[in-house]
Amino acid sequence: MSAAKIYIVGGAVRDRLLGLPVKDRDYVVVGATPEEMESNGFRPVGKDFPVFLHPRTHEEYALARTERKSAPGYKGFTIHAAPDVTLEEDLARRDLTINAIAEADDGTLIDPYGGQADLQRGVLRHVSEAFQEDPVRILRLARFAARFGFTAAPETLALCRAMVESGEVDHLVPERVWQEFAKGLMESRPSLMFLALRESGALARLLPELDALFGVPQPPQYHPEIDTGDHAMRVLDYAAAQGWPLETRFAALCHDLGKGTTPPEAWPRHIAHEARGVALVEQVCARLRVPAECRDLAVMVCREHGIVHRASELRASTVLELLTRCDALRRPERFAQMLDACVADARGRPGFETTPYPQAERLLQARDVARGVDAGRVAAQTADKTQVGEAVRCARLDALKQFWVEAG
């Protein structure tokens, strides 16, 4: 492998140029064969193309390769990896110019497609027309928009729209869509991912329930200065700004899905759109195979955020019913996450980002009061054991009534 050359490629080079921490390094090897790699102690791991793990660092080293589209979808490629594949040919198959920069062992940058200039301009631009052969690249572009705050070049956006119109995105499997969504949700400005997808037309195919919220007006008693889609994006970004976990961010994203199909005049009672919203959240989660923890919290927030907003108006019995529905006594942390999403909902509009939200603290205290009831002691004092459950409920209700009076 003496004639082979090794380069750092992709995200490691990009992030270093942006002054960001470099987490993982990927390498491309030009001029080597699989046999030479193995003879030098590299362990093969690639199934679809030759990728090897370094014998000491266990970092990934891939042989330079080209790809040719052979079938629809993101798996329909024919791979050619050989010693005669050049570095420029390998970089040409990459998605965006900012990811098509290589670094030699002496620090020299090889940038045949203008990636450094696009980094400086904050532009996401495809390397070649081969971009349109892989629908996952639309998702990756949108995720990079959320990570870096970059915008898609007009010609790249046009290419994405053509891919959507041709039905290429319809070949994406649910697991891959959720994988990219989950990564994008954890970026600093996750709204930019969904806005980029909407601009390309892909959101209407991948998450039509969210796409339907844009252009839906808010009634005067809510926040008419923005539409429902804009509100959802603000709620999501607020949750991200607090550093909240994936489950909370996904719940924030989905909390108002019912408003896309429910007339605004039916909203004030917080019944029609929330019931419809729960069904839509369950529909989304089933289609994308969303993990149970994300699904359950999103359903809870969609169902309960209206009543949580009115916490100060509730009777103690209604609060106990809320705690019971949310399994708050057994899952106190998840209940707190639900309240976090409600905080994000309340503050996800212009001028309300720091508005006090006492409802959350009031309900957290109510949860702790109910949990503080000694159920074992109540059970021991109940002669008719068939009535233990009701006796415990009554004891918790009495405690909540006292707390509610004292809290005002």
N, C-alpha and C positions, 0 to 999 in steps of 0.2 A: 504493500500500500504506500510505497515510498513516493510514487508520482501523484498520489491523490492530494487534493486540497480540501481543507475543512473551513467552513464559514459559520458564524453565528447568524441566524436569520430570524425574521418575523418580529414577534412581540418584544423580545429582549432588546433588539436594536431600536425599535420604535420607542419603547418606554425610556430607554437611556437618553435618547435624543430629546424627549419631552421632560427630562429631569425627574422622572418617576422611579420608584423602586423597581428593580428587576427581580422578579420572583423565579421564573423558570427560563432556562436557556434551551433553545432548540438549535440543532446543528444540521447542516447539509454537507454531504461528502461528495465531491466531484472527482470522477476518474477512478472509482473503485468498484469492485464486484462483491456480491454477497460472500463469496468464498474468501476473499481477502479480508473482509471485515471479521468473519468468524475466526480466521487464522490469527488475527490480532487480539483475540479475546472478547470481541463484541458478541453479545447474545441477541439473536433475532427474536423480535416480538411482533412484527407486523404481519397481518393476515392478507391485507389487500395490496400492500406495497412494502418494499424492504426497509424496515425500521429496526435499529439495533440499540441496545443499551450498553453504555460504556462500562467496561469491566470494573472500574473503581468508583466513578461518580454516579453511575446509573442514569446519566442524562441521555436523552434520545438523540440519536444520530440517524438521519435518513439519507439514503442514496438519492442523488439528483435524479429527477424523473419528469416526465411529461404525462399529460392526461388527455384522453380523447373521449368525447361524449359518445356513449354507445346505447343508451336507453334512457327513458324519462326518469326524473327524480334525481336525488342527490347521491345515489349509489351506482347509477348507471355509467360507469367510467371504465375505460381500458387504460391500464397503467403501463408505461414503458420506462424502466429504470435500467440504465446501462452506462458504462464508463464514458461513452461519447456524448452524453447529455451535458450541456454546458450550464454554468451557473445562471446565465441570463435566461435560458430556456426554462430552468426550474423556477426562477422568480416570476416568469411570465404566467405561470399557471395559478399564481396566488390571487387572492380576491381584490385587495385594495393596494394602491401604491404605497401607503404608509406601512403596509405589512410586507412589502417587496424590496426591502433594503437588506443587504448582507454586510457583514463586517469580517474582514480577514484577520488573521492572528496578529498582524502588526497594527491593527486599528484602522486600516484603510476601509472606507465605506464604498460599497458597490451599489449604485442607485440608478439603474438604467431607465426607470420609469417615473422619475421625478417625485419620489416619496418625501424627500426632505422639504421640498418646496410646498407640498400639500400639508405637511405637518405645520409649517410656519403659517400657512393661510387658514388652517383649520378646516380642510376640505377632505371629504371622503370620496375618492375617485377610483373607478375600476381600472385594473391594469390592462385588460383586453376584453374583447367581445366574449371570451370564454367565461366571463363572469355570469352570463345568463344561463350557463349550463348547469348551475348548481343553485337550487332555490334556497338552500340554507344561507347563502351569502346575503340575501335580503335581510334575514334575521340578524346576521352578524353585523351588517352595516348599521342597522337600527340600534343594536346594542352598543356599538362604538360611538354612535351619536350620543347615547346616554352617558357613556363613560367620559368622553372627552369634550362634549359640547360642540362637536364638529357638525357641519352640514354637508349633505350630499351634493356633489357636483351636478349641474343640470343634466348633463348627458348620462350620468349614472342613474339619476332618478328616472329618466326616460326609459332606460334599460330595465329598471325594476318594474316599471308600469307595464312594459311589454311582456315581461315574464309573468306578471299576474294575469294579464289579458290572455296569454297563451295557455293558462292553466297549469303552468309549471309548479306554482306553489301548492297546488292541490295534491301533489305527490309527497308532500312532507308528512312524515309519520307523527302521531300525537306526542310520543315521548320526546322527539327532537324539538318540537315546537315548545313544549313545556320546559325543556332543558334550557333553551335560549331565553325564554320568558323569565325563568327563575334567575338566570344570570343578570339579565337586564334590570329586573326588579331590585337587585342588590347594588346597582350603580348609584352614583351620587345624584343624578337627575333622571330617574327612571321614566318620567313622563316623555322625555325626548325619544325614547325607544318607540313608544306607542304612537307618538306624533309622526315620527319618520315612517312607521309602517302605514299609518293612515295616508300620508302624502303619496306613498307609492301605490296605494290601493290594496295592499296586502292585509291590512287590519280587517277589512270587510270580509275577507276570506278566512282569516285565521281566528279572529275574535269579533264576529259580527255583533255580538251582544254589547260590546263596548263601543264599537263604531257607531251604533245606533243612537248613542247619547249625544253625539255632536250635532249641534243645531237645534236641540230640544230646549226651548226656553224654560227658565225658572219662573214660577209665579211670584208676584210682588212680596209676599210674606217670607220668601226665602232669600235668594240673592240674585235678583234679576240682572245685575250688571255682568254676569257671565252665563254661558249656557251650561248644560249639565255635563257635557264632555269636558269642557274647560275646568269645571269644578272637580271632576274626578281626577284630572291631572294634578290639580293643586293639592288635593287631599293626599294623593300618592307621594308627591314631592315633600309634603310636610312630614309624612311618616318616615321618608328616607332621611330627611334632615335631622331627625331625632335619633337616627341610628337604630331604628326598630328592626326586628328580624323579618325574615321572608314571610312568615305567616301573617304578620300584621300588615305588611305592605300589600300582600295579595288581597287581604280583606278590604283595605282602603280602596284598592283599585275597583273592587267588585261591589262596593256597598250600595250603589245607586242603579244597578243594572235594570231594575224594574221600571225606572222612569223612561226608558227608551221605548216602551210599548204601552205605557199607561198615560191617558190624557192628564195634563197638569191639573185640571179641575178636580181630579180624584185624589190628588196628593195630600191635602191638608189633614185628613184623618190618619195618614200613615198606615193605611191598611192595604189598599189595592196595589200600589207599586211595590210594597215590601213583600207581599205574598207572591206576586209575579217575580220579583227579584230573587227570592229564594229558589224558585223553580229554575230560573235562568242560571244562577250560580251553580246549582246542582248539574244543570245541563252542560255548562262549560267544563266543570271539573270531571264529569264522566267522559266527555269527548277528548279532553287533553290528558286524562289520567293523572290528574293533580293529586299529590299525596294527601292522605286523610287529614293530617294536622292542618294543612292549608285550607282544605275544603271545609272542615268543621268550623274553623274560626270565621271564614268568609260567610258561611251560611248564618252563623250566629249574629255577626255584625249586621248583615243585610236585614235580618229579622227583627233585631232589637234596637237598632240605633235611634229610631224614632222615639221609643219609650224612654231610652236612656237620656235623651235630650230634655225630656220633661220630668226628670227625676224629682225635682223639688215639688212637683204637683201631685206625686203619687201617694197613695195610702200605703201603710205598712204591709198590708196583705198583698198588695200589688207588687211591692218590692220583693217579698218572700217568693211570690210566684216567679218573678224574674230570676231570682237567684236559683230557684229550683230548675227552671227551664235551661239555664246556662250551666247547671251542675257546678255552681260556683263554690260550694262547700267542699267538694272533692277535688275540683280543679281550680283552685284559687288563682294560680298564675295565668291560666287561659282567660279567666274572667277579667283580669287586669289588662291583658292584651286586647280584649274586646273593647274595654273602656279607652285604651290608647287609640284605637281606630276611630272611636266616636269623637275623641278630642281632635283628631286630624280632620274629621268631617266638619266639625264646628269651626275650625280655623282655616279651612281650605277655601278661602275667598279673600279678595283684596281688602286690606284694612283690618282683618280679623285674626291675623297671624298670632297675636299675643293676647287676645281677649281671654279673660279668666273663664275657666270651665269648672265650676265647683261641683258639677254633677258627678264627675269622676271620683273625687275624694269622698263625697257623700256616700256613693254606692260602695266604694271600697270599705269604708267604715261600717256600713250596713252588713257587708259580707262578713267582716270580722266579728261583728256582734252576733250574727247568726251562728257562726262557727264556734263562738265562745260558749254556747249552750252545751252543757254536759249531757249528751244524749244517754250515756250509760247510767248516769244518776237518775235521769227522768225515767228510763226503762225500769230501773230497780224499784222505783216508787209507784209504778203503775201496776195495780193488782191484776187487771185484765190484760194479759199479754197480747191479745189480739188488737188492743188499742194503743200499743206502744208507738207505732208510727204516727198516729194522730196526736198522741200526747207530746211527742217531740216537736211536731209541727206547731202545736199550740204554744209550747214553751218558747220556741224561736219567734213566733209571732208576737208574743208578749214582750220579749226582749226588744224586738224591732219597734214596737209601738212606743216603748219607753224611750228608745234612742231617738225616734222620729220627733217626739215631743221636745226632747232636750235639744235636738239639733235645730229646731224651729222650721 
